[in-house]
Amino acid sequence: MVDVPAVAVELGELLAVVVGAGAASAIGILLERVGLSAVSGGDLALGAWAVGMGLLALYVGVVALGYEQALPRLRRLVAGE
């Protein structure tokens, strides 16, 4: 079996977390736009659902993956731990 350096594994994990955070944030922004369009078009139920799901996706992308996962991994990588 090939030994993969720990730095390469950490970089791969960091890349996956950053891509996931970006995707969740992009989906959140898209849902927010759909929700606002639906509300301004008169469909309050769809608009409320889309805004709620957009906020949830933005929370996952920015806070759960970005702030709580990606930032500590990046700091550990830069510090050389």
C-alpha positions as CSV (number, residue, x, y, z in Angstrom):
1,M,0.0,0.0,0.0
2,V,1.2,3.5,-0.8
3,D,1.7,5.9,2.1
4,V,0.1,9.2,1.4
5,P,1.7,12.1,3.3
6,A,-0.5,13.6,6.0
7,V,-0.3,17.1,4.3
8,A,-1.8,15.7,1.1
9,V,-4.7,14.1,3.0
10,E,-5.3,17.3,4.9
11,L,-5.2,19.3,1.6
12,G,-7.7,16.9,0.0
13,E,-10.0,17.2,3.0
14,L,-9.7,21.0,3.0
15,L,-10.5,21.2,-0.7
16,A,-13.6,19.0,-0.2
17,V,-14.9,21.1,2.7
18,V,-14.3,24.4,0.7
19,V,-16.1,23.0,-2.4
20,G,-19.0,21.8,-0.2
21,A,-19.2,25.2,1.6
22,G,-19.2,27.0,-1.8
23,A,-21.9,24.7,-3.2
24,A,-24.1,25.0,-0.1
25,S,-23.7,28.8,-0.2
26,A,-24.5,29.0,-3.9
27,I,-27.6,26.9,-3.4
28,G,-28.6,29.1,-0.5
29,I,-28.3,32.3,-2.5
30,L,-30.3,30.7,-5.4
31,L,-33.1,29.7,-3.0
32,E,-33.2,33.1,-1.5
33,R,-33.6,34.6,-4.9
34,V,-36.4,32.1,-5.8
35,G,-38.1,32.9,-2.5
36,L,-38.0,36.6,-2.9
37,S,-39.3,36.2,-6.5
38,A,-42.1,34.0,-5.3
39,V,-43.1,36.4,-2.5
40,S,-43.2,39.3,-4.9
41,G,-45.2,37.3,-7.3
42,G,-47.8,36.5,-4.7
43,D,-47.0,32.9,-3.8
44,L,-46.3,33.3,0.0
45,A,-46.1,29.5,0.8
46,L,-43.5,28.8,-1.8
47,G,-41.6,32.0,-1.0
48,A,-41.5,31.3,2.8
49,W,-40.3,27.7,2.1
50,A,-37.6,28.8,-0.3
51,V,-36.4,31.6,2.0
52,G,-36.3,29.2,4.9
53,M,-34.4,26.6,3.0
54,G,-32.1,29.3,1.6
55,L,-31.3,30.4,5.1
56,L,-30.6,26.8,6.2
57,A,-28.3,26.3,3.2
58,L,-26.5,29.5,3.8
59,Y,-26.0,28.5,7.5
60,V,-24.5,25.2,6.4
61,G,-22.2,26.7,3.8
62,V,-21.0,29.7,5.8
63,V,-21.1,28.6,9.4
64,A,-21.1,24.8,9.6
65,L,-18.6,24.1,6.8
66,G,-16.8,27.4,6.3
67,Y,-16.3,28.8,9.8
68,E,-16.3,25.6,11.9
69,Q,-14.6,23.2,9.4
70,A,-12.5,25.0,6.8
71,L,-11.0,27.7,8.9
72,P,-9.6,25.5,11.6
73,R,-8.2,23.1,9.0
74,L,-6.6,25.9,7.2
75,R,-5.1,27.3,10.4
76,R,-3.7,23.9,11.3
77,L,-2.3,23.5,7.9
78,V,-0.6,26.9,8.0
79,A,0.7,26.3,11.5
80,G,2.3,23.0,10.3
81,E,0.5,20.8,12.8
